[in-house]
Amino acid sequence: MTPDPATTIDEMAARWLARMVSGHASEEDRASLTLWLEADSRHKGAYMRAMALWRMLDGAAQAPALPTAHAVLPVRNRVHPRLTRRRMLGGAGAMAASVAGALVLRNYLRDEQQILQTGRGEVREFALSDGSHIVLDSGSRVDVTMRRDARDVALVEGTGWFHVAKDKTRPFTVSANGARFVAVGTAFSVSREGATRIVVSEGIVRMTAADHARAIDLHRNETAMIDRAGGLKLARLSDDAMNRQMAWREGSVGLDGETLREAADSFNRYNRTQIVIVDPALGDKRVIGWFSRGDPQGFALAAATMLDAKVDRQGETIRLMKK
Amino acid sequence: MDDGIIAWIGANLLPFEGEVRRWLRRVSKSRDLEDDIIQDAYCRIGAAQDLSHIRNGRAYFYTVLRSIMIERFRREKIIKFESLAEIESLHVIDESPSAERVLSGQQQYEMVCRLIEGLPDRCREVFTMRKVHQLSQRETAERLGISENIVEKDVARGMKLLMQAISDLDAGEQQEGTAR
């Protein structure tokens, strides 16, 4: 890429960006880009600006989430009201209204595509144009494609709960780590934090695991876990266990014999403040109880009492260790 | 370069660049210098480790610019009295309550859509495929029936136009315009 003398820095930055996002950038391209960037701090600034702009434009793929009070605010330290059918319908109405007033650009869409995501410490409800709802846990992302004959949701990261509007002509499929979960009208959650896990809270979901040819129907209160090696475990959950599985939607963590390590991971995904388990043996101990996810300190103190350990907090790090 | 930082800059600084530039133009009175300083600011901010604790991107933008300008004035020893006074007055700008300005999701969405809609014809189609539909360059080329090379050229051309558009943007107006 050799510039003529009249080429501005912004023009060069734009060309470099176009090359790097083209999907065809070679090692040679990368090396010359590095040279160009190192040559002048203004080049770096202009390229940074171009990348930020390119990234910002991804906002066009995502119609804004519903401005309902519980959807916009992070639920940290706050009890999240249960999602009622009425609220869901209200949400869908608001979505329809905002879509009606939306921009010309939407008219370009044949298949409607959206990326929905949440940041750390944020649990949020999204309404889809078909009347379905998705609640995303902290640090999660789904890519949604609405087609004439199918509704496809790819769980890219984290955990989502899906309440599916009935539409027999368009199956609603959630895919995660190669496994596929198909629902017609039902509610279930899928997570891919380590193992891929599905919990069905209403109706029936048909599951096809990546390496299993046969589909399995999962009913209400049933759960399946597919580990990284492709191993499949099925279980039936008590109502209590179901509530614990769904606790994240209300900003809580329900623990019933999970290891301290698993519990700490769950808090760490949600909070800036990180819990570090200093002694590995401590990480294998089991913990019980209901906790607010936005309060890692409270959890650490309770866990320390349970396990006869001690807590040492420094800034954003909470260390748990043997006494 | 960290993707989180890039996303943060896109959401928190770019919408205010037009406003920041107008201020800068008043102080520096030179378009070349203005571009230099803006690029310098992005370069420094892009090198930051973590920006997630900064709630007010606009105020942060001004703070970085202020330190760059003060350094430059010192180095070049061309201290214009009124410029320094303007720079000092920035303390007032970023501490006032009205400085707590962040675009809502709806406003960001509309701003981005408007930027793409403002592009000339084929550029707009290419950006619609790439950004609204999130298609790859290859898929974009297939759908529009053009070569990948042309898609890449249009991305470069569109980006250049958008980089210009963003420097003239007025996020404040955007906010007032869409406020309910």
Interface residues (C-beta under 8 A of the other chain):
Chain A: I9 D10 E11 A13 A14 R15 L17 A18 R19 V21 S22 G23 H24 S41 R42 H43 K44 G45 A46 M48 R49 A50 M51 A52 L53 W54 R55 M56 L57 D58 G59 A60 A61 Q62 A63 P64 A65 P67 S98 L103 V104 L105 Y108 L109 D111 Q113 I115 D143 R272
Chain B: M1 D3 I6 A7 I9 G10 A11 L13 L14 D35 D36 I38 Q39 D40 A41 Y42 C43 R44 I45 G46 S52 S104 G105 Q106 Q108 Y109 E110 V112 C113 R114 L115 I116 E117 F127 T128 K131 V132 H133 Q134 S136 Q137 R138 E148 V151 E152 K153 V155 A156 R157 M159 K160 L162 M163 Q164 I166
